[in-house]
C-alpha cells in the first residue's frame, strides 16, 4: 500500500464519550469532493478494580499533539484550519501542518 498525502481543512471536531462509553475525539477533514474522519482512538482506559473507564494520559497527548501539529492553541479554533493528511490504504494515519514538516501519527506515538 502506498502513502498518499493530501491537503485538507478541518471541517468539524468532536470530543466526548461515544455510545460504548469510550472517550474519543475526531477531526473531520476534507477538501473539494471528499471528507473523512481522523481519530477514534480510545483516550481513556478500563480500570478492572473500579469496574469503569477512567482518564488516561493518552487523552492529553492526543489533544496536545493535534494542537501543536496544526499550530492552534485551542480545540475550538481547529475548525477551518488547513492541514495535510497522510493516508495508507484509504485510512488517515497521520495529520500534518499545512506548510511546516510537523506530523502527528497516533499509532506511532501510542505504540499501537
N, C-alpha and C positions, 0 to 999 in steps of 0.2 A: 504494500500500500504506500502510495506516495503522499508526502506532505503537500498541503495547499495553503498558501497564505492569502487572505483577502482583507480588504479594507471594509470597515463596518462602522455603525453608530449604535450606541446603547439606546435602545428604544424604550425599555422599561426595566424596572428592578423588582425583585420580590425577595423578602426576607421574613421568615416566620416558621411556624410549626405546620408541617404538611399533614395530610389526612391520616398518616400512620403514626403521628406523634413525634416525628423526627424533625429537629431543627435543620433547616436548609436555606440556601439562598440561590437565586438565579439572576443572571443578567440576560435579558432578551435583546439580542443584537441583530442587525440586519443592514441591508443595502437594497438598491433597486432590484426588485424581483426575488428577494429571498429574506428569510428571517429564521433564527434558530436560538435556542437557549444554551447558556454556558453555566454550569453549576450542577446542583442536585446532589452534592455530597452531604453525607451525614455530618453535621457540625456539632453534634453532641454525642453522648455515649450511654450505653445501658449500664446501670450500676446494679449488679446482681444483689448486693446486700440491701440496697434501698428499694429494689424492685421497681425502678423507674429510670427514665432518662435524666441525665444530669449534664450540666455545662462542661465543655472541654476547651482546651487550648486551641483546637482546630478552628473554632468559630472566629476567634480573634485573628488568627493567622490569615484565614480566608479573606475576611473583610479588609484587614490592613494591607495585605498584598495587592488586592484589587485597587484600592485607593492609591497606593504607592505606584503601581504599574501605570495607571492611567493619569496620574498627576492631579488627582482630585482630593480635596480634604474633607469632604462629607459625602456619605452614601446618597443623600438626597440630590446631590449635584451630578451624579453619574448620568442621568437621563440626558441625552443629546451629546454626550462625549464621543468624539471619534476614537476609533480603536482599530486594531488588527486582530484577526483570529487565525489560528493555525488549526487546520483540520487534518485528521488522519482517517481515511475511510469514511468520510462524511461526518464524523464526530468532532466537535470542537474540543481540542485537548489543551490549548493554551490561549491566553489573552495577552495582547501586546499593546504597548503605547503606539500611537499613530505615527510619530516621527522618530522617537528615540528607540534604541535597541534594548528595551526593557520588556521582559516577558514574565508571566505567571503561569506555571503549569502545575496545577494542584496534585496530580498523581505523583509527580516527582517530589514535590515539597512534602507531601504527606507519606511518602514511601509506600504507595499503594501498587 
